Amino acid sequence: MMKAVVVHGAGGPEVLKLESRPMPVPGKGEVRIAVKAFGLNRSELFTRQGHSPSVVFPRILGIEAVGIVDAAPGGEFAQGDMVATVMGGMGRQFDGSYAEFTCVPATQVRRLTSTLDWEVLGALPEMLQTAWGALFSSLNLQAGHRLLVRGGTTSVGMAAIALARRAGADVTATTRRQDRRGLLEMLGADRVLIDDGDLSKSGNRFDRILELVGATTLEDSLLCADRGGLVCMAGIVGNTWTMPNFAPMDAIPNRVVLTSYSGEPEDFMAMPLQDLLDDIAGKRLNIKIGRVFSIDEIVDAHRCMEANAAEGKIVILV
């Protein structure tokens, strides 16, 4: 038996129930991972709230994990390998990482080597994958590009600032709070704008825009793009899913490209994860971790995420 957090029906953080569950049995082509840590993600919050109609309860949530290989019947990994995994149906189509053990397809597992603590490693897979994919896959960010990270104090926003600075971009980040300016500058932002919802009126224009607030600010972000610019929506921290009366011919400026990014296992497998881990360990890449909880504190952790109170990625130690 194992300890697991199970959701039997949609609701507030209190629907996350710590239970004893049978250990999952891996089939050929699967890997059973002894989970050491995992990060919390807003998609899990939305699923818990009932906004993921494809998810059938009861379900063990969790779209990412780091840990140790416990079993791999197909021989893809050796017992004891340090690994990371994300997405691919975790916590949605099948039970995810909110547990002591999880089984996932071997095709979405990466072996890694690191001396970083589990609480640091647990914060990284999905956060780095989303930031990396949005910047370099959707936005095709290059050195010298003027980048706006709208939602700079989100976990993905902070990672994106660090990654974009590493790539040689000129980085502007936004926050709604004056007291977070120093944090964003420490992470590598060349300048910080206080977001009042009308950034386009400032006259600042950008080659690339990473939109993490979502539908509530997307139209204004489109107006911040210079001609030939790219805007990528990769987050919904504004908690609004749709744009009423959206008229693309009016909202999207002439010769500005709008795209989105949500990530997939293939992107995770292709990104330079080990290089990024080495840069973090060597203090060449500055990644901000938020609060750390134990799995027994999962309800408090979800409350913290819902309140946007972590100021960085929330990590659960198992």
ChimeraX commands (.cxc) that place a marker at each C-alpha (Angstrom):
marker #1 position 0.00,0.00,0.00 radius 0.5
marker #1 position 1.03,3.63,-0.50 radius 0.5
marker #1 position 0.00,7.07,0.63 radius 0.5
marker #1 position -1.89,9.03,-2.02 radius 0.5
marker #1 position -4.01,12.18,-2.33 radius 0.5
marker #1 position -7.34,11.35,-3.97 radius 0.5
marker #1 position -10.04,13.67,-5.32 radius 0.5
marker #1 position -13.49,12.02,-5.33 radius 0.5
marker #1 position -15.38,15.07,-6.57 radius 0.5
marker #1 position -14.82,18.68,-7.58 radius 0.5
marker #1 position -14.60,21.37,-4.96 radius 0.5
marker #1 position -12.30,23.44,-2.77 radius 0.5
marker #1 position -8.92,22.36,-1.37 radius 0.5
marker #1 position -10.69,20.24,1.25 radius 0.5
marker #1 position -11.66,17.65,-1.42 radius 0.5
marker #1 position -8.01,16.54,-1.51 radius 0.5
marker #1 position -8.12,13.42,0.69 radius 0.5
marker #1 position -5.02,11.61,1.96 radius 0.5
marker #1 position -5.69,7.89,1.65 radius 0.5
marker #1 position -4.02,4.49,1.58 radius 0.5
marker #1 position -4.08,3.05,-1.94 radius 0.5
marker #1 position -2.64,-0.09,-3.58 radius 0.5
marker #1 position 0.68,0.53,-5.29 radius 0.5
marker #1 position 0.28,0.81,-9.08 radius 0.5
marker #1 position 1.61,-2.12,-11.09 radius 0.5
marker #1 position 3.67,-1.12,-14.16 radius 0.5
marker #1 position 3.10,-2.90,-17.44 radius 0.5
marker #1 position 5.63,-3.29,-20.22 radius 0.5
marker #1 position 6.55,0.14,-21.52 radius 0.5
marker #1 position 5.78,1.77,-18.19 radius 0.5
marker #1 position 7.96,2.97,-15.34 radius 0.5
marker #1 position 7.01,2.96,-11.67 radius 0.5
marker #1 position 8.58,5.95,-9.97 radius 0.5
marker #1 position 9.06,6.35,-6.23 radius 0.5
marker #1 position 8.04,10.00,-6.09 radius 0.5
marker #1 position 10.36,12.23,-4.07 radius 0.5
marker #1 position 8.85,15.60,-4.95 radius 0.5
marker #1 position 6.45,17.29,-7.33 radius 0.5
marker #1 position 5.45,20.84,-8.17 radius 0.5
marker #1 position 1.92,22.18,-8.01 radius 0.5
marker #1 position 0.36,23.51,-11.20 radius 0.5
marker #1 position -2.67,25.66,-11.85 radius 0.5
marker #1 position -4.06,23.05,-14.23 radius 0.5
marker #1 position -4.39,20.78,-11.18 radius 0.5
marker #1 position -6.22,23.55,-9.34 radius 0.5
marker #1 position -8.62,23.91,-12.29 radius 0.5
marker #1 position -9.15,20.13,-12.41 radius 0.5
marker #1 position -9.83,20.03,-8.68 radius 0.5
marker #1 position -12.37,22.84,-9.11 radius 0.5
marker #1 position -14.20,20.87,-11.80 radius 0.5
marker #1 position -13.04,22.79,-14.88 radius 0.5
marker #1 position -11.56,19.72,-16.64 radius 0.5
marker #1 position -14.62,17.86,-17.99 radius 0.5
marker #1 position -12.50,15.08,-19.48 radius 0.5
marker #1 position -11.16,14.09,-16.03 radius 0.5
marker #1 position -13.15,11.35,-14.31 radius 0.5
marker #1 position -13.15,11.22,-10.51 radius 0.5
marker #1 position -11.91,9.66,-8.32 radius 0.5
marker #1 position -8.46,10.69,-9.50 radius 0.5
marker #1 position -4.97,11.15,-8.11 radius 0.5
marker #1 position -3.89,14.52,-9.52 radius 0.5
marker #1 position -0.36,15.60,-10.46 radius 0.5
marker #1 position 1.12,16.29,-13.90 radius 0.5
marker #1 position 4.81,16.13,-12.95 radius 0.5
marker #1 position 7.22,14.35,-10.64 radius 0.5
marker #1 position 10.85,13.72,-9.82 radius 0.5
marker #1 position 12.01,10.60,-8.08 radius 0.5
marker #1 position 13.72,7.23,-8.32 radius 0.5
marker #1 position 12.86,4.38,-10.66 radius 0.5
marker #1 position 11.31,1.58,-8.63 radius 0.5
marker #1 position 10.48,-0.77,-11.51 radius 0.5
marker #1 position 10.72,-0.77,-15.31 radius 0.5
marker #1 position 9.55,-4.12,-16.74 radius 0.5
marker #1 position 10.64,-3.18,-20.27 radius 0.5
marker #1 position 14.22,-2.44,-19.21 radius 0.5
marker #1 position 14.18,1.18,-20.37 radius 0.5
marker #1 position 15.56,2.29,-16.99 radius 0.5
marker #1 position 17.50,0.72,-14.16 radius 0.5
marker #1 position 16.12,0.50,-10.67 radius 0.5
marker #1 position 17.49,3.47,-8.73 radius 0.5
marker #1 position 17.81,5.83,-11.71 radius 0.5
marker #1 position 17.01,9.46,-10.87 radius 0.5
marker #1 position 14.27,10.62,-13.23 radius 0.5
marker #1 position 11.73,13.33,-14.06 radius 0.5
marker #1 position 8.41,13.10,-15.87 radius 0.5
marker #1 position 5.63,15.47,-16.94 radius 0.5
marker #1 position 2.24,15.54,-18.68 radius 0.5
marker #1 position 1.18,12.86,-21.16 radius 0.5
marker #1 position -2.08,12.24,-19.32 radius 0.5
marker #1 position -0.66,12.23,-15.79 radius 0.5
marker #1 position -3.30,13.16,-13.24 radius 0.5
marker #1 position -5.92,13.39,-15.95 radius 0.5
marker #1 position -6.26,10.24,-18.07 radius 0.5
marker #1 position -4.49,8.16,-15.41 radius 0.5
marker #1 position -3.40,8.68,-11.81 radius 0.5
marker #1 position -0.61,11.17,-11.34 radius 0.5
marker #1 position 2.08,12.20,-8.90 radius 0.5
marker #1 position 0.18,13.14,-5.72 radius 0.5
marker #1 position 1.32,9.82,-4.25 radius 0.5
marker #1 position 4.32,7.87,-3.03 radius 0.5
marker #1 position 4.44,5.95,-6.34 radius 0.5
marker #1 position 3.20,6.67,-9.86 radius 0.5
marker #1 position 3.28,4.67,-13.11 radius 0.5
marker #1 position 3.88,6.54,-16.36 radius 0.5
marker #1 position 4.86,5.63,-19.94 radius 0.5
marker #1 position 8.62,5.24,-20.32 radius 0.5
marker #1 position 8.45,7.55,-23.34 radius 0.5
marker #1 position 7.82,10.55,-21.08 radius 0.5
marker #1 position 10.52,9.84,-18.48 radius 0.5
marker #1 position 13.98,11.40,-18.50 radius 0.5
marker #1 position 17.01,10.20,-16.62 radius 0.5
marker #1 position 18.92,12.97,-14.89 radius 0.5
marker #1 position 21.95,13.53,-12.72 radius 0.5
marker #1 position 22.03,16.28,-10.13 radius 0.5
marker #1 position 23.18,17.21,-6.64 radius 0.5
marker #1 position 20.28,19.65,-6.26 radius 0.5
marker #1 position 17.93,18.98,-3.35 radius 0.5
marker #1 position 14.64,17.25,-4.11 radius 0.5
marker #1 position 12.72,20.38,-3.20 radius 0.5
marker #1 position 14.56,22.24,-5.95 radius 0.5
marker #1 position 14.31,19.44,-8.51 radius 0.5
marker #1 position 10.62,19.04,-7.77 radius 0.5
marker #1 position 9.96,22.61,-8.86 radius 0.5
marker #1 position 11.62,22.34,-12.24 radius 0.5
marker #1 position 10.22,19.88,-14.84 radius 0.5
marker #1 position 6.88,21.47,-15.79 radius 0.5
marker #1 position 7.98,25.03,-14.97 radius 0.5
marker #1 position 11.10,24.82,-17.14 radius 0.5
marker #1 position 9.31,22.90,-19.88 radius 0.5
marker #1 position 6.51,25.46,-20.18 radius 0.5
marker #1 position 8.86,28.44,-20.09 radius 0.5
marker #1 position 11.34,26.84,-22.49 radius 0.5
marker #1 position 8.69,25.66,-24.94 radius 0.5
marker #1 position 6.82,28.96,-24.98 radius 0.5
marker #1 position 9.98,31.00,-25.48 radius 0.5
marker #1 position 11.91,28.90,-27.96 radius 0.5
marker #1 position 9.26,26.79,-29.67 radius 0.5
marker #1 position 6.27,29.14,-29.93 radius 0.5
marker #1 position 8.02,32.52,-29.82 radius 0.5
marker #1 position 11.30,31.51,-31.49 radius 0.5
marker #1 position 13.12,33.86,-29.13 radius 0.5
marker #1 position 16.55,35.02,-30.30 radius 0.5
marker #1 position 19.33,37.08,-28.75 radius 0.5
marker #1 position 18.51,40.76,-28.96 radius 0.5
marker #1 position 14.75,40.34,-29.11 radius 0.5
marker #1 position 12.72,42.69,-26.94 radius 0.5
marker #1 position 10.65,40.34,-24.79 radius 0.5
marker #1 position 7.71,41.20,-22.54 radius 0.5
marker #1 position 6.86,38.62,-19.85 radius 0.5
marker #1 position 3.34,39.54,-18.76 radius 0.5
marker #1 position 2.79,37.84,-15.42 radius 0.5
marker #1 position 6.41,37.99,-14.37 radius 0.5
marker #1 position 5.86,36.86,-10.78 radius 0.5
marker #1 position 4.20,33.58,-11.77 radius 0.5
marker #1 position 6.46,30.55,-11.45 radius 0.5
marker #1 position 6.63,30.17,-15.24 radius 0.5
marker #1 position 7.15,33.91,-15.64 radius 0.5
marker #1 position 10.13,33.92,-13.29 radius 0.5
marker #1 position 11.64,30.92,-15.08 radius 0.5
marker #1 position 11.05,32.60,-18.44 radius 0.5
marker #1 position 12.84,35.76,-17.30 radius 0.5
marker #1 position 15.91,33.74,-16.32 radius 0.5
marker #1 position 15.88,31.63,-19.50 radius 0.5
marker #1 position 15.37,34.63,-21.78 radius 0.5
marker #1 position 18.20,36.54,-20.13 radius 0.5
marker #1 position 20.40,33.44,-20.52 radius 0.5
marker #1 position 19.56,33.51,-24.25 radius 0.5
marker #1 position 20.57,37.16,-24.64 radius 0.5
marker #1 position 17.13,38.76,-24.95 radius 0.5
marker #1 position 16.23,42.18,-23.60 radius 0.5
marker #1 position 13.63,41.33,-20.94 radius 0.5
marker #1 position 10.79,43.44,-19.58 radius 0.5
marker #1 position 8.57,41.85,-16.93 radius 0.5
marker #1 position 5.31,42.92,-15.36 radius 0.5
marker #1 position 3.88,42.77,-11.86 radius 0.5
marker #1 position 0.89,44.38,-10.20 radius 0.5
marker #1 position 2.88,44.99,-7.02 radius 0.5
marker #1 position 5.62,47.57,-6.60 radius 0.5
marker #1 position 7.29,45.51,-3.85 radius 0.5
marker #1 position 8.07,42.69,-6.30 radius 0.5
marker #1 position 10.16,44.86,-8.61 radius 0.5
marker #1 position 13.41,43.87,-6.91 radius 0.5
marker #1 position 12.64,40.15,-7.20 radius 0.5
marker #1 position 12.13,40.39,-10.95 radius 0.5
marker #1 position 15.27,42.44,-11.41 radius 0.5
marker #1 position 17.22,39.88,-9.38 radius 0.5
marker #1 position 16.00,37.14,-11.73 radius 0.5
marker #1 position 17.31,39.07,-14.73 radius 0.5
marker #1 position 14.61,41.49,-15.89 radius 0.5
marker #1 position 16.17,44.55,-17.53 radius 0.5
marker #1 position 13.12,46.58,-16.55 radius 0.5
marker #1 position 9.88,46.07,-14.66 radius 0.5
marker #1 position 6.48,47.57,-15.50 radius 0.5
marker #1 position 3.66,47.87,-13.00 radius 0.5
marker #1 position 0.69,46.29,-14.76 radius 0.5
marker #1 position -2.47,48.39,-14.59 radius 0.5
marker #1 position -4.13,46.49,-17.42 radius 0.5
marker #1 position -3.33,49.14,-20.04 radius 0.5
marker #1 position 0.33,48.59,-20.84 radius 0.5
marker #1 position -0.22,49.41,-24.51 radius 0.5
marker #1 position -0.90,53.05,-23.57 radius 0.5
marker #1 position 2.70,53.39,-22.35 radius 0.5
marker #1 position 3.98,53.29,-25.92 radius 0.5
marker #1 position 6.39,50.41,-25.22 radius 0.5
marker #1 position 6.54,47.88,-28.05 radius 0.5
marker #1 position 8.07,44.41,-28.10 radius 0.5
marker #1 position 9.24,41.80,-30.59 radius 0.5
marker #1 position 8.01,38.90,-28.48 radius 0.5
marker #1 position 5.35,38.76,-25.74 radius 0.5
marker #1 position 4.77,35.87,-23.35 radius 0.5
marker #1 position 1.21,36.23,-22.04 radius 0.5
marker #1 position 0.74,34.38,-18.74 radius 0.5
marker #1 position -2.16,36.36,-17.26 radius 0.5
marker #1 position -4.43,35.16,-20.03 radius 0.5
marker #1 position -7.71,36.30,-21.53 radius 0.5
marker #1 position -8.08,39.30,-19.24 radius 0.5
marker #1 position -5.00,41.05,-20.66 radius 0.5
marker #1 position -4.48,39.35,-24.03 radius 0.5
marker #1 position -6.01,42.09,-26.19 radius 0.5
marker #1 position -3.86,44.72,-24.50 radius 0.5
marker #1 position -0.77,42.52,-24.94 radius 0.5
marker #1 position -1.49,42.22,-28.66 radius 0.5
marker #1 position -1.41,46.01,-28.88 radius 0.5
marker #1 position 2.03,45.97,-27.21 radius 0.5
marker #1 position 3.54,43.94,-30.06 radius 0.5
marker #1 position 5.59,45.72,-32.68 radius 0.5
marker #1 position 4.90,45.01,-36.36 radius 0.5
marker #1 position 6.10,41.48,-37.08 radius 0.5
marker #1 position 5.89,40.59,-33.40 radius 0.5
marker #1 position 4.76,37.31,-31.88 radius 0.5
marker #1 position 2.42,36.93,-28.90 radius 0.5
marker #1 position 2.17,33.58,-27.12 radius 0.5
marker #1 position -0.56,32.86,-24.58 radius 0.5
marker #1 position 0.73,30.18,-22.20 radius 0.5
marker #1 position -1.06,30.86,-18.92 radius 0.5
marker #1 position -4.41,31.68,-17.37 radius 0.5
marker #1 position -3.51,33.07,-13.95 radius 0.5
marker #1 position -6.25,35.65,-14.45 radius 0.5
marker #1 position -8.69,32.71,-14.07 radius 0.5
marker #1 position -10.71,33.80,-17.10 radius 0.5
marker #1 position -10.94,31.23,-19.89 radius 0.5
marker #1 position -12.72,33.12,-22.64 radius 0.5
marker #1 position -12.84,36.55,-24.27 radius 0.5
marker #1 position -16.40,37.79,-24.81 radius 0.5
marker #1 position -17.09,39.32,-28.20 radius 0.5
marker #1 position -13.56,38.60,-29.43 radius 0.5
marker #1 position -13.21,39.91,-32.97 radius 0.5
marker #1 position -9.86,38.70,-34.39 radius 0.5
marker #1 position -9.70,41.24,-37.22 radius 0.5
marker #1 position -10.07,44.05,-34.69 radius 0.5
marker #1 position -8.10,42.59,-31.77 radius 0.5
marker #1 position -5.04,41.26,-33.61 radius 0.5
marker #1 position -2.98,44.13,-35.05 radius 0.5
marker #1 position -1.82,44.05,-38.64 radius 0.5
marker #1 position 1.22,41.74,-39.09 radius 0.5
marker #1 position 1.22,40.52,-35.49 radius 0.5
marker #1 position 1.11,36.77,-34.85 radius 0.5
marker #1 position -0.93,35.21,-32.03 radius 0.5
marker #1 position -0.12,31.69,-30.88 radius 0.5
marker #1 position -0.45,29.57,-27.75 radius 0.5
marker #1 position 1.56,26.98,-25.88 radius 0.5
marker #1 position 0.52,24.23,-23.49 radius 0.5
marker #1 position 3.35,21.73,-23.87 radius 0.5
marker #1 position 3.47,18.02,-24.53 radius 0.5
marker #1 position 5.77,15.12,-23.57 radius 0.5
marker #1 position 7.69,15.37,-26.85 radius 0.5
marker #1 position 8.73,18.92,-25.97 radius 0.5
marker #1 position 9.81,17.81,-22.50 radius 0.5
marker #1 position 11.93,15.03,-23.96 radius 0.5
marker #1 position 13.56,17.41,-26.46 radius 0.5
marker #1 position 14.43,20.31,-24.16 radius 0.5
marker #1 position 18.01,20.57,-22.75 radius 0.5
marker #1 position 16.93,19.59,-19.23 radius 0.5
marker #1 position 20.31,18.33,-18.01 radius 0.5
marker #1 position 22.07,21.48,-19.23 radius 0.5
marker #1 position 19.53,23.63,-17.39 radius 0.5
marker #1 position 19.91,21.58,-14.20 radius 0.5
marker #1 position 23.69,21.96,-14.43 radius 0.5
marker #1 position 23.34,25.73,-14.90 radius 0.5
marker #1 position 21.04,25.98,-11.88 radius 0.5
marker #1 position 23.44,23.93,-9.77 radius 0.5
marker #1 position 26.32,26.10,-10.97 radius 0.5
marker #1 position 24.35,29.29,-10.18 radius 0.5
marker #1 position 24.47,30.37,-13.83 radius 0.5
marker #1 position 20.68,30.23,-14.03 radius 0.5
marker #1 position 18.64,31.80,-11.26 radius 0.5
marker #1 position 15.37,30.00,-10.56 radius 0.5
marker #1 position 13.07,31.13,-7.74 radius 0.5
marker #1 position 11.42,28.45,-5.61 radius 0.5
marker #1 position 8.33,29.38,-3.64 radius 0.5
marker #1 position 7.01,27.48,-0.64 radius 0.5
marker #1 position 7.66,23.83,0.22 radius 0.5
marker #1 position 5.07,21.56,1.84 radius 0.5
marker #1 position 4.88,17.88,2.77 radius 0.5
marker #1 position 2.31,15.67,1.08 radius 0.5
marker #1 position 0.39,15.65,4.36 radius 0.5
marker #1 position -0.05,19.43,3.90 radius 0.5
marker #1 position -1.51,19.20,0.39 radius 0.5
marker #1 position -4.71,21.05,1.37 radius 0.5
marker #1 position -2.71,23.99,2.74 radius 0.5
marker #1 position -0.53,23.93,-0.37 radius 0.5
marker #1 position -3.55,24.21,-2.67 radius 0.5
marker #1 position -4.92,27.05,-0.56 radius 0.5
marker #1 position -1.58,28.81,-0.95 radius 0.5
marker #1 position -1.68,28.32,-4.74 radius 0.5
marker #1 position -5.28,29.53,-4.95 radius 0.5
marker #1 position -4.33,32.68,-3.03 radius 0.5
marker #1 position -1.25,33.32,-5.22 radius 0.5
marker #1 position 0.73,33.57,-1.98 radius 0.5
marker #1 position 3.80,31.45,-2.76 radius 0.5
marker #1 position 5.91,33.97,-4.79 radius 0.5
marker #1 position 7.41,31.09,-6.73 radius 0.5
marker #1 position 6.78,27.47,-7.54 radius 0.5
marker #1 position 5.10,25.44,-4.79 radius 0.5
marker #1 position 6.78,22.09,-4.17 radius 0.5
marker #1 position 5.50,19.04,-2.33 radius 0.5
marker #1 position 7.97,16.67,-0.69 radius 0.5
marker #1 position 6.74,13.09,-0.51 radius 0.5
marker link #1:1,2 radius 0.2
marker link #1:2,3 radius 0.2
marker link #1:3,4 radius 0.2
marker link #1:4,5 radius 0.2
marker link #1:5,6 radius 0.2
marker link #1:6,7 radius 0.2
marker link #1:7,8 radius 0.2
marker link #1:8,9 radius 0.2
marker link #1:9,10 radius 0.2
marker link #1:10,11 radius 0.2
marker link #1:11,12 radius 0.2
marker link #1:12,13 radius 0.2
marker link #1:13,14 radius 0.2
marker link #1:14,15 radius 0.2
marker link #1:15,16 radius 0.2
marker link #1:16,17 radius 0.2
marker link #1:17,18 radius 0.2
marker link #1:18,19 radius 0.2
marker link #1:19,20 radius 0.2
marker link #1:20,21 radius 0.2
marker link #1:21,22 radius 0.2
marker link #1:22,23 radius 0.2
marker link #1:23,24 radius 0.2
marker link #1:24,25 radius 0.2
marker link #1:25,26 radius 0.2
marker link #1:26,27 radius 0.2
marker link #1:27,28 radius 0.2
marker link #1:28,29 radius 0.2
marker link #1:29,30 radius 0.2
marker link #1:30,31 radius 0.2
marker link #1:31,32 radius 0.2
marker link #1:32,33 radius 0.2
marker link #1:33,34 radius 0.2
marker link #1:34,35 radius 0.2
marker link #1:35,36 radius 0.2
marker link #1:36,37 radius 0.2
marker link #1:37,38 radius 0.2
marker link #1:38,39 radius 0.2
marker link #1:39,40 radius 0.2
marker link #1:40,41 radius 0.2
marker link #1:41,42 radius 0.2
marker link #1:42,43 radius 0.2
marker link #1:43,44 radius 0.2
marker link #1:44,45 radius 0.2
marker link #1:45,46 radius 0.2
marker link #1:46,47 radius 0.2
marker link #1:47,48 radius 0.2
marker link #1:48,49 radius 0.2
marker link #1:49,50 radius 0.2
marker link #1:50,51 radius 0.2
marker link #1:51,52 radius 0.2
marker link #1:52,53 radius 0.2
marker link #1:53,54 radius 0.2
marker link #1:54,55 radius 0.2
marker link #1:55,56 radius 0.2
marker link #1:56,57 radius 0.2
marker link #1:57,58 radius 0.2
marker link #1:58,59 radius 0.2
marker link #1:59,60 radius 0.2
marker link #1:60,61 radius 0.2
marker link #1:61,62 radius 0.2
marker link #1:62,63 radius 0.2
marker link #1:63,64 radius 0.2
marker link #1:64,65 radius 0.2
marker link #1:65,66 radius 0.2
marker link #1:66,67 radius 0.2
marker link #1:67,68 radius 0.2
marker link #1:68,69 radius 0.2
marker link #1:69,70 radius 0.2
marker link #1:70,71 radius 0.2
marker link #1:71,72 radius 0.2
marker link #1:72,73 radius 0.2
marker link #1:73,74 radius 0.2
marker link #1:74,75 radius 0.2
marker link #1:75,76 radius 0.2
marker link #1:76,77 radius 0.2
marker link #1:77,78 radius 0.2
marker link #1:78,79 radius 0.2
marker link #1:79,80 radius 0.2
marker link #1:80,81 radius 0.2
marker link #1:81,82 radius 0.2
marker link #1:82,83 radius 0.2
marker link #1:83,84 radius 0.2
marker link #1:84,85 radius 0.2
marker link #1:85,86 radius 0.2
marker link #1:86,87 radius 0.2
marker link #1:87,88 radius 0.2
marker link #1:88,89 radius 0.2
marker link #1:89,90 radius 0.2
marker link #1:90,91 radius 0.2
marker link #1:91,92 radius 0.2
marker link #1:92,93 radius 0.2
marker link #1:93,94 radius 0.2
marker link #1:94,95 radius 0.2
marker link #1:95,96 radius 0.2
marker link #1:96,97 radius 0.2
marker link #1:97,98 radius 0.2
marker link #1:98,99 radius 0.2
marker link #1:99,100 radius 0.2
marker link #1:100,101 radius 0.2
marker link #1:101,102 radius 0.2
marker link #1:102,103 radius 0.2
marker link #1:103,104 radius 0.2
marker link #1:104,105 radius 0.2
marker link #1:105,106 radius 0.2
marker link #1:106,107 radius 0.2
marker link #1:107,108 radius 0.2
marker link #1:108,109 radius 0.2
marker link #1:109,110 radius 0.2
marker link #1:110,111 radius 0.2
marker link #1:111,112 radius 0.2
marker link #1:112,113 radius 0.2
marker link #1:113,114 radius 0.2
marker link #1:114,115 radius 0.2
marker link #1:115,116 radius 0.2
marker link #1:116,117 radius 0.2
marker link #1:117,118 radius 0.2
marker link #1:118,119 radius 0.2
marker link #1:119,120 radius 0.2
marker link #1:120,121 radius 0.2
marker link #1:121,122 radius 0.2
marker link #1:122,123 radius 0.2
marker link #1:123,124 radius 0.2
marker link #1:124,125 radius 0.2
marker link #1:125,126 radius 0.2
marker link #1:126,127 radius 0.2
marker link #1:127,128 radius 0.2
marker link #1:128,129 radius 0.2
marker link #1:129,130 radius 0.2
marker link #1:130,131 radius 0.2
marker link #1:131,132 radius 0.2
marker link #1:132,133 radius 0.2
marker link #1:133,134 radius 0.2
marker link #1:134,135 radius 0.2
marker link #1:135,136 radius 0.2
marker link #1:136,137 radius 0.2
marker link #1:137,138 radius 0.2
marker link #1:138,139 radius 0.2
marker link #1:139,140 radius 0.2
marker link #1:140,141 radius 0.2
marker link #1:141,142 radius 0.2
marker link #1:142,143 radius 0.2
marker link #1:143,144 radius 0.2
marker link #1:144,145 radius 0.2
marker link #1:145,146 radius 0.2
marker link #1:146,147 radius 0.2
marker link #1:147,148 radius 0.2
marker link #1:148,149 radius 0.2
marker link #1:149,150 radius 0.2
marker link #1:150,151 radius 0.2
marker link #1:151,152 radius 0.2
marker link #1:152,153 radius 0.2
marker link #1:153,154 radius 0.2
marker link #1:154,155 radius 0.2
marker link #1:155,156 radius 0.2
marker link #1:156,157 radius 0.2
marker link #1:157,158 radius 0.2
marker link #1:158,159 radius 0.2
marker link #1:159,160 radius 0.2
marker link #1:160,161 radius 0.2
marker link #1:161,162 radius 0.2
marker link #1:162,163 radius 0.2
marker link #1:163,164 radius 0.2
marker link #1:164,165 radius 0.2
marker link #1:165,166 radius 0.2
marker link #1:166,167 radius 0.2
marker link #1:167,168 radius 0.2
marker link #1:168,169 radius 0.2
marker link #1:169,170 radius 0.2
marker link #1:170,171 radius 0.2
marker link #1:171,172 radius 0.2
marker link #1:172,173 radius 0.2
marker link #1:173,174 radius 0.2
marker link #1:174,175 radius 0.2
marker link #1:175,176 radius 0.2
marker link #1:176,177 radius 0.2
marker link #1:177,178 radius 0.2
marker link #1:178,179 radius 0.2
marker link #1:179,180 radius 0.2
marker link #1:180,181 radius 0.2
marker link #1:181,182 radius 0.2
marker link #1:182,183 radius 0.2
marker link #1:183,184 radius 0.2
marker link #1:184,185 radius 0.2
marker link #1:185,186 radius 0.2
marker link #1:186,187 radius 0.2
marker link #1:187,188 radius 0.2
marker link #1:188,189 radius 0.2
marker link #1:189,190 radius 0.2
marker link #1:190,191 radius 0.2
marker link #1:191,192 radius 0.2
marker link #1:192,193 radius 0.2
marker link #1:193,194 radius 0.2
marker link #1:194,195 radius 0.2
marker link #1:195,196 radius 0.2
marker link #1:196,197 radius 0.2
marker link #1:197,198 radius 0.2
marker link #1:198,199 radius 0.2
marker link #1:199,200 radius 0.2
marker link #1:200,201 radius 0.2
marker link #1:201,202 radius 0.2
marker link #1:202,203 radius 0.2
marker link #1:203,204 radius 0.2
marker link #1:204,205 radius 0.2
marker link #1:205,206 radius 0.2
marker link #1:206,207 radius 0.2
marker link #1:207,208 radius 0.2
marker link #1:208,209 radius 0.2
marker link #1:209,210 radius 0.2
marker link #1:210,211 radius 0.2
marker link #1:211,212 radius 0.2
marker link #1:212,213 radius 0.2
marker link #1:213,214 radius 0.2
marker link #1:214,215 radius 0.2
marker link #1:215,216 radius 0.2
marker link #1:216,217 radius 0.2
marker link #1:217,218 radius 0.2
marker link #1:218,219 radius 0.2
marker link #1:219,220 radius 0.2
marker link #1:220,221 radius 0.2
marker link #1:221,222 radius 0.2
marker link #1:222,223 radius 0.2
marker link #1:223,224 radius 0.2
marker link #1:224,225 radius 0.2
marker link #1:225,226 radius 0.2
marker link #1:226,227 radius 0.2
marker link #1:227,228 radius 0.2
marker link #1:228,229 radius 0.2
marker link #1:229,230 radius 0.2
marker link #1:230,231 radius 0.2
marker link #1:231,232 radius 0.2
marker link #1:232,233 radius 0.2
marker link #1:233,234 radius 0.2
marker link #1:234,235 radius 0.2
marker link #1:235,236 radius 0.2
marker link #1:236,237 radius 0.2
marker link #1:237,238 radius 0.2
marker link #1:238,239 radius 0.2
marker link #1:239,240 radius 0.2
marker link #1:240,241 radius 0.2
marker link #1:241,242 radius 0.2
marker link #1:242,243 radius 0.2
marker link #1:243,244 radius 0.2
marker link #1:244,245 radius 0.2
marker link #1:245,246 radius 0.2
marker link #1:246,247 radius 0.2
marker link #1:247,248 radius 0.2
marker link #1:248,249 radius 0.2
marker link #1:249,250 radius 0.2
marker link #1:250,251 radius 0.2
marker link #1:251,252 radius 0.2
marker link #1:252,253 radius 0.2
marker link #1:253,254 radius 0.2
marker link #1:254,255 radius 0.2
marker link #1:255,256 radius 0.2
marker link #1:256,257 radius 0.2
marker link #1:257,258 radius 0.2
marker link #1:258,259 radius 0.2
marker link #1:259,260 radius 0.2
marker link #1:260,261 radius 0.2
marker link #1:261,262 radius 0.2
marker link #1:262,263 radius 0.2
marker link #1:263,264 radius 0.2
marker link #1:264,265 radius 0.2
marker link #1:265,266 radius 0.2
marker link #1:266,267 radius 0.2
marker link #1:267,268 radius 0.2
marker link #1:268,269 radius 0.2
marker link #1:269,270 radius 0.2
marker link #1:270,271 radius 0.2
marker link #1:271,272 radius 0.2
marker link #1:272,273 radius 0.2
marker link #1:273,274 radius 0.2
marker link #1:274,275 radius 0.2
marker link #1:275,276 radius 0.2
marker link #1:276,277 radius 0.2
marker link #1:277,278 radius 0.2
marker link #1:278,279 radius 0.2
marker link #1:279,280 radius 0.2
marker link #1:280,281 radius 0.2
marker link #1:281,282 radius 0.2
marker link #1:282,283 radius 0.2
marker link #1:283,284 radius 0.2
marker link #1:284,285 radius 0.2
marker link #1:285,286 radius 0.2
marker link #1:286,287 radius 0.2
marker link #1:287,288 radius 0.2
marker link #1:288,289 radius 0.2
marker link #1:289,290 radius 0.2
marker link #1:290,291 radius 0.2
marker link #1:291,292 radius 0.2
marker link #1:292,293 radius 0.2
marker link #1:293,294 radius 0.2
marker link #1:294,295 radius 0.2
marker link #1:295,296 radius 0.2
marker link #1:296,297 radius 0.2
marker link #1:297,298 radius 0.2
marker link #1:298,299 radius 0.2
marker link #1:299,300 radius 0.2
marker link #1:300,301 radius 0.2
marker link #1:301,302 radius 0.2
marker link #1:302,303 radius 0.2
marker link #1:303,304 radius 0.2
marker link #1:304,305 radius 0.2
marker link #1:305,306 radius 0.2
marker link #1:306,307 radius 0.2
marker link #1:307,308 radius 0.2
marker link #1:308,309 radius 0.2
marker link #1:309,310 radius 0.2
marker link #1:310,311 radius 0.2
marker link #1:311,312 radius 0.2
marker link #1:312,313 radius 0.2
marker link #1:313,314 radius 0.2
marker link #1:314,315 radius 0.2
marker link #1:315,316 radius 0.2
marker link #1:316,317 radius 0.2
marker link #1:317,318 radius 0.2
view
